[in-house]
Amino acid sequence: MEKYRFELRILGHTELSGPNPEAVEALARQPKRLALLAYLALTTIDGFRRRDHVISLFWPELDQAQARTYLRKALYGIREALGEDLFINRGEDEIRLDHTLIWCDAVALQQRARNAQWPDALALHRGELLDGMYPDGVAPEFQEWLDSQRRTMRELAARAAWETSRAEEARGDRGAAVAMARRARELDPDNEEGVRRLMELLDRRGDRGGALKVYGEWQARLLEDYGVEPAPETRRLANRVRAARKGESHETPPTPLKPTQVLPAPIAPTPAHPSLGAIAPRTPIAPLRVALLVGLVILLGTIAAAMFWPDTPWSPRAGAYSMSVLPLRAIGGSQLQQAADAVTEEMTTGLAATPGITLRSATRAQAMLREGADVDQVGRRLGVAFIADGSVQGSATRLRLTVRLLRANDAVAVWANTFDFPAEDLPAVARSVADSVAAAVMRSGT
């Protein structure tokens, strides 16, 4: 960073430094101008921004002439603190920041991530973007932009933590790998895939108790906050770890004797009475007969299965292009449950109207899922070829929809996608997702 004249840190506590500390400090005490500087730092790294767009975000209540006047005053105040050459203009309508003069940690994090410099990228994320900053008079669109950028920064930092964890495990330092995985979970706490990755890492390390603890905490959180169970693949992973943990009891060595413990003397066998003579031990005829009978039954069952149930792949009763849509889960707030239900309904309606797709109701599946059934069990019970599920998270103004299409016979995902969109676009997006799911079914149902 030696080549830069100024340094702007906006991840965590906001800090601005430069050659003129007093002027820089005065600028740092003006939230709106500092927010404007941060906005231009993040949005002009690859090009110019139109002034009309900038004033619509920062002075939405003013008319065009007044808003331009306020923008000129704000830019003048920033130049006065940081230098006249800080901004580059293209005509009278476009502006950008000169990124050769100012270093910004949020911009650097994105660049480190693009270059796969994962530890360096993670080190830059000290906290939330523009944490605690609430500029007055900005448009709701600015807050939406800020929420989106905060989510992007957290996701980049989480990915950096996961990649660092993978590298540490490859080096053989599983302790550091677990620490980085936990850091990733802190950065992206609503990501259920991250729960599974941490469980698998702990399991590979031999800490099955830790893996089950992670699962229990996630399950308790989902039940308490949203009234839903973890995803089927997460429950299946927990069952696998739990089964392995139970198996350890057969390998547990006996507890060694303490130094003061003394084994009791062996009891001498009672001598036979002279008048009765020695009693010969009985031959275990009954257990032997039972074992032979069980073996015969197994043999006959195997022959019958080979004759009447040949080794053919499972096929759905409802056809190769049949499916069911499971209720989408709301993650991130109880107010999102209505959005999740709306997406489920829109997808179900759209798929039911798609020619060639046979749609089965998932009403029966809900009870099975509450009882801990996996996706493949649900699919076989419904007799369909595919199962669609997913989740909805976000805020009141912007949503993130994640949808997967799973084969019912083995719960393998054949298609998945994530959609970020304004909340008011939900019906249109849900119909588009239904079309994408239908296309994936038609491609895969062979």
Secondary structure, DSSP 8 states (H G I E B T S, - for coil): -TT-SEEEE-BSS-EEE-S-HHHHHHHHT-HHHHHHHHHHHHHSSSS-EEHHHHHHHH-TTS-HHHHHHHHHHHHHHHHHHH-GGGEEEETTTEEEE-TTTEEEHHHHHHHHHHTT-HHHHHHH--SSBTTT---TT--HHHHHHHHHHHHHHHHHHHHHHHHHHHHHHHHT-HHHHHHHHHHHHHHSTT-HHHHHHHHHHHHHHT-HHHHHHHHHHHHHHHHHHHS----HHHHHHHHHHHHHHHHGGGT-------TT-------------TTT--------HHHHHHHHHHHHHHHHHHHHHHHHS-S-----TT-TTEEEE---EE-S-TTHHHHHHHHHHHHHHHHHTSTT-EE---HHHHHHHHTT--HHHHHHHHT-SEEEEEEEEE-SSEEEEEEEEEETTT--EEEEEEEEEEGGGHHHHHHHHHHHHHHHHHHH--
